[in-house]
Amino acid sequence: MDTTETINFVKLQKEFQNAKLAEERYNLENNAKFRAVHQKVSSYEEFRDIVASSHLQPLEKHDAFYADKTNGNMKVKPWNSFYSPSIDNENEHFQFKPPEICHHINNFDEFNKAWRCIKCPQTMCDIIISMDEFNLKSIFRCDLPSNVLETCIEQFSTMLTKENSAHIIKVLSIFSASRGFNIALRFLNIKQKEVVLKLLFSLESYGHDVKSLKTVYSF
């Protein structure tokens, strides 16, 4: 090798990571196509939604990827199914109130954009329980990312009151009807599973019939 040549290892590493992410995205979308066929979706729209949201499926908890470059060094970003390199900039300029956002979220993509810009977990859940049943069913019909389920369960357990209990039951029921529910449920850790059980018992103490929820959220 010519000793005058200089290898830019940072550039090579970035190209390798980008290629690796592209391959992972392709594999996820390809697997989603087979999953959609296996689930016998009723329309092309459902098929398209499953494939489009396939990259939002949860990966392992310890997974990380190189997201950007700071001062010449690659910066590792922990896995977040809603992460994109532009999120940090969006957060700086994104201002909203939960009731206002609810009227502008009508599909999974719009929910995704709103969710990734929100740093406060309680605000995220305030938005979800404020949404009407029709929109929620439409958004989560084909998929339910594991971090959405995890965040909502943990927040619902701390923000539960008699006044919002019926709304929380509504959301939990809609989640359980999602095609991605069983996958998201399996990603809950032991502590989160305990939170689910305590949440259901608390809802029951307010006089709600949660037998069906206990069945679908059983471990």
LINGIDA-V898057 format. One record per residue. N is the residue number from 1. RES is the residue in one small letter. PSI is psi in radians with two decimals (none if undefined). Layout:
n:N res:RES psi:PSI
n:N res:RES psi:PSI
//
This chain:
n:1 res:m psi:2.45
n:2 res:d psi:2.17
n:3 res:t psi:-0.24
n:4 res:t psi:-0.23
n:5 res:e psi:2.47
n:6 res:t psi:2.16
n:7 res:i psi:2.18
n:8 res:n psi:1.63
n:9 res:f psi:-0.54
n:10 res:v psi:-0.75
n:11 res:k psi:-0.73
n:12 res:l psi:-0.70
n:13 res:q psi:-0.72
n:14 res:k psi:-0.76
n:15 res:e psi:-0.67
n:16 res:f psi:-0.78
n:17 res:q psi:-0.71
n:18 res:n psi:-0.73
n:19 res:a psi:-0.68
n:20 res:k psi:-0.76
n:21 res:l psi:-0.69
n:22 res:a psi:-0.70
n:23 res:e psi:-0.71
n:24 res:e psi:-0.71
n:25 res:r psi:-0.75
n:26 res:y psi:-0.78
n:27 res:n psi:-0.70
n:28 res:l psi:-0.78
n:29 res:e psi:-0.66
n:30 res:n psi:-0.74
n:31 res:n psi:-0.60
n:32 res:a psi:-0.59
n:33 res:k psi:-0.76
n:34 res:f psi:-0.65
n:35 res:r psi:-0.69
n:36 res:a psi:-0.72
n:37 res:v psi:-0.75
n:38 res:h psi:-0.62
n:39 res:q psi:-0.11
n:40 res:k psi:1.01
n:41 res:v psi:2.61
n:42 res:s psi:-0.22
n:43 res:s psi:2.86
n:44 res:y psi:-0.59
n:45 res:e psi:-0.74
n:46 res:e psi:-0.74
n:47 res:f psi:-0.80
n:48 res:r psi:-0.72
n:49 res:d psi:-0.70
n:50 res:i psi:-0.79
n:51 res:v psi:-0.73
n:52 res:a psi:-0.56
n:53 res:s psi:0.14
n:54 res:s psi:-0.59
n:55 res:h psi:-0.13
n:56 res:l psi:-0.01
n:57 res:q psi:2.53
n:58 res:p psi:2.45
n:59 res:l psi:-3.03
n:60 res:e psi:2.65
n:61 res:k psi:-0.56
n:62 res:h psi:-0.06
n:63 res:d psi:2.53
n:64 res:a psi:2.83
n:65 res:f psi:2.75
n:66 res:y psi:2.03
n:67 res:a psi:-0.71
n:68 res:d psi:-3.04
n:69 res:k psi:2.24
n:70 res:t psi:2.10
n:71 res:n psi:0.69
n:72 res:g psi:-0.08
n:73 res:n psi:2.52
n:74 res:m psi:2.41
n:75 res:k psi:2.17
n:76 res:v psi:2.25
n:77 res:k psi:2.25
n:78 res:p psi:2.68
n:79 res:w psi:2.28
n:80 res:n psi:2.05
n:81 res:s psi:-0.23
n:82 res:f psi:0.15
n:83 res:y psi:2.47
n:84 res:s psi:2.69
n:85 res:p psi:-0.36
n:86 res:s psi:0.00
n:87 res:i psi:-0.76
n:88 res:d psi:-0.74
n:89 res:n psi:-0.65
n:90 res:e psi:-0.69
n:91 res:n psi:-0.61
n:92 res:e psi:-0.50
n:93 res:h psi:0.01
n:94 res:f psi:1.99
n:95 res:q psi:2.41
n:96 res:f psi:2.95
n:97 res:k psi:2.42
n:98 res:p psi:-0.82
n:99 res:p psi:-0.57
n:100 res:e psi:-0.70
n:101 res:i psi:-0.67
n:102 res:c psi:-0.60
n:103 res:h psi:-0.11
n:104 res:h psi:0.10
n:105 res:i psi:1.95
n:106 res:n psi:-0.11
n:107 res:n psi:3.08
n:108 res:f psi:-0.71
n:109 res:d psi:-0.75
n:110 res:e psi:-0.66
n:111 res:f psi:-0.75
n:112 res:n psi:-0.81
n:113 res:k psi:-0.71
n:114 res:a psi:-0.77
n:115 res:w psi:-0.78
n:116 res:r psi:-0.25
n:117 res:c psi:-0.05
n:118 res:i psi:2.16
n:119 res:k psi:-0.41
n:120 res:c psi:2.01
n:121 res:p psi:-0.67
n:122 res:q psi:-0.66
n:123 res:t psi:-0.71
n:124 res:m psi:-0.83
n:125 res:c psi:-0.55
n:126 res:d psi:-0.71
n:127 res:i psi:-0.79
n:128 res:i psi:-0.80
n:129 res:i psi:-0.26
n:130 res:s psi:-0.22
n:131 res:m psi:2.65
n:132 res:d psi:2.79
n:133 res:e psi:-0.69
n:134 res:f psi:-0.83
n:135 res:n psi:-0.72
n:136 res:l psi:-0.76
n:137 res:k psi:-0.69
n:138 res:s psi:-0.71
n:139 res:i psi:-0.80
n:140 res:f psi:0.25
n:141 res:r psi:-0.79
n:142 res:c psi:-0.44
n:143 res:d psi:2.68
n:144 res:l psi:1.70
n:145 res:p psi:2.48
n:146 res:s psi:-0.61
n:147 res:n psi:-0.39
n:148 res:v psi:-0.83
n:149 res:l psi:-0.79
n:150 res:e psi:-0.84
n:151 res:t psi:-0.77
n:152 res:c psi:-0.76
n:153 res:i psi:-0.79
n:154 res:e psi:-0.71
n:155 res:q psi:-0.69
n:156 res:f psi:-0.62
n:157 res:s psi:-0.47
n:158 res:t psi:-0.43
n:159 res:m psi:0.07
n:160 res:l psi:2.26
n:161 res:t psi:2.95
n:162 res:k psi:-0.58
n:163 res:e psi:-0.65
n:164 res:n psi:0.04
n:165 res:s psi:-0.70
n:166 res:a psi:-0.63
n:167 res:h psi:-0.67
n:168 res:i psi:-0.71
n:169 res:i psi:-0.70
n:170 res:k psi:-0.82
n:171 res:v psi:-0.78
n:172 res:l psi:-0.66
n:173 res:s psi:-0.74
n:174 res:i psi:-0.71
n:175 res:f psi:-0.78
n:176 res:s psi:-0.35
n:177 res:a psi:-0.09
n:178 res:s psi:2.57
n:179 res:r psi:-0.41
n:180 res:g psi:0.13
n:181 res:f psi:-0.86
n:182 res:n psi:-0.64
n:183 res:i psi:-0.83
n:184 res:a psi:-0.66
n:185 res:l psi:-0.65
n:186 res:r psi:-0.31
n:187 res:f psi:-0.09
n:188 res:l psi:2.40
n:189 res:n psi:3.12
n:190 res:i psi:-0.77
n:191 res:k psi:-0.74
n:192 res:q psi:-0.60
n:193 res:k psi:-0.66
n:194 res:e psi:-0.66
n:195 res:v psi:-0.69
n:196 res:v psi:-0.84
n:197 res:l psi:-0.75
n:198 res:k psi:-0.67
n:199 res:l psi:-0.75
n:200 res:l psi:-0.70
n:201 res:f psi:-0.64
n:202 res:s psi:-0.72
n:203 res:l psi:-0.68
n:204 res:e psi:-0.60
n:205 res:s psi:-0.33
n:206 res:y psi:0.13
n:207 res:g psi:0.15
n:208 res:h psi:2.55
n:209 res:d psi:1.90
n:210 res:v psi:0.38
n:211 res:k psi:-0.77
n:212 res:s psi:-0.64
n:213 res:l psi:-0.66
n:214 res:k psi:-0.59
n:215 res:t psi:-0.86
n:216 res:v psi:-0.46
n:217 res:y psi:0.31
n:218 res:s psi:2.66
n:219 res:f psi:none
//
